[in-house]
Amino acid sequence: MIIGVAGPYSAPTEEQRKKNLDAMNYAAARLLEAGHTPIIGMNAVIPVLEQANVQDKYKAVMDISLAVISACEGLLLLAESPGANKERDLILAKGLPVYYSIEEVPNFL
């Protein structure tokens, strides 16, 4: 199952942003070990945004993140944030499952 992993990323410090992304990558690694294909929107966004000269960075983040998450068959929501909630709402609007803990994911060992 292709499962997006969403949670807060934005934070006042680089250290906190790293912790937030590490939490998503940790969950994604556990999903991979359980046989799923995990996807994190911010992992697609960050390298592009570092090279892009765009005015509205938040719009770029959300455009890329939502495009990536739209390919998923479900979403693991680690915690709410404005962006993560938009990803959750996209998945719910497609009638697909949102999991609120990794233990809820089918076939999680």
N, C-alpha and C positions, 0 to 999 in steps of 0.2 A: 504494500500500500504506500502511495506517495503521501507523506504527511509533512505539512508545513509546521515549523516551530516558531511561535510568536511570543513576544514578551517585551518589556520595556528595553529600549536602547538608550535614548536620550538621557543625559545626566549632566550636571554642572562640571564634572571633572572627567578627564581622559581615563583616569583609573576606574571610575565608576562605570563609564561606557564599556571599558574592557571587561569588567566583572559581569555586566549585563550580557554582553555578547558571549562570554565564556559560559554562562549559564545556559544560553540557547544551544551552543555547540556541544556542551556536555549532554544535554537532553537528546540532541540529534545523534550523538554517538551511541547512546543507549538504544535509540530506535533502530539505528543501523545494525547493531548487534542482534536485535530481535528480528531482523529480516526485512525491515521497512526501508524505504528510500526517503530520507529526511531532506527537507529544503528549508533554508533560512533566507528570507528576503534581504536582510542586511548584509549577508555575505555576498550577494550579487550587487548590492548598492555601493558598498564602501569603495572598492577599487575604481569603479566608474566615477563616482563623485570626486575622488581624489584627483582625477585627470580632467574633470569637466569645469568649465567656467559658466556656471548658471547662477542666475539671480535668486531664484526661489528654490533653495536646497530642499526644504521640506516637501515641496511638490514633487521634485525629482525622486526623493526617497520613497514617497508613497506611490508614485507611478510605477517605479521599478518593483517595489515590494509587492504591490497588488498584482502586477503582471505575473510575477513568479508564483505567488500563492494561488493564483487562479488555475494553475496547472495541478494543484493538489487534490487529493481525494479525501482529505480530512485535515484537521489542524489541532496541534497540541498548544494550548494557551497556558503559558507558565504564569503569567500575571498580566493584569490589565494595564494598558497605557492608551493614549489616543490612537497611535498607529496600530498597535496590536488589536485594539477593538475594531478598527476598520478591516483588518485582515479577518478577524472572527466573523464580522458581519457579512463579508463577501462569501465566506464558506457557508454560513448559515443560509444566506439568500439562495445558494445553489442546492440547498437541501442536503448538504453533506455534514458529517459529524464533527463536532468540536469536543475535544477531550480536555479536561481541566486538571488531570494528573496523568503521569506516564503509565500508571497502573491501569487506567481505563482503556488504554489502547489495545485493540485486539491482538492476540498472539504475543503480548508482552510477557516475557519469561520472568 
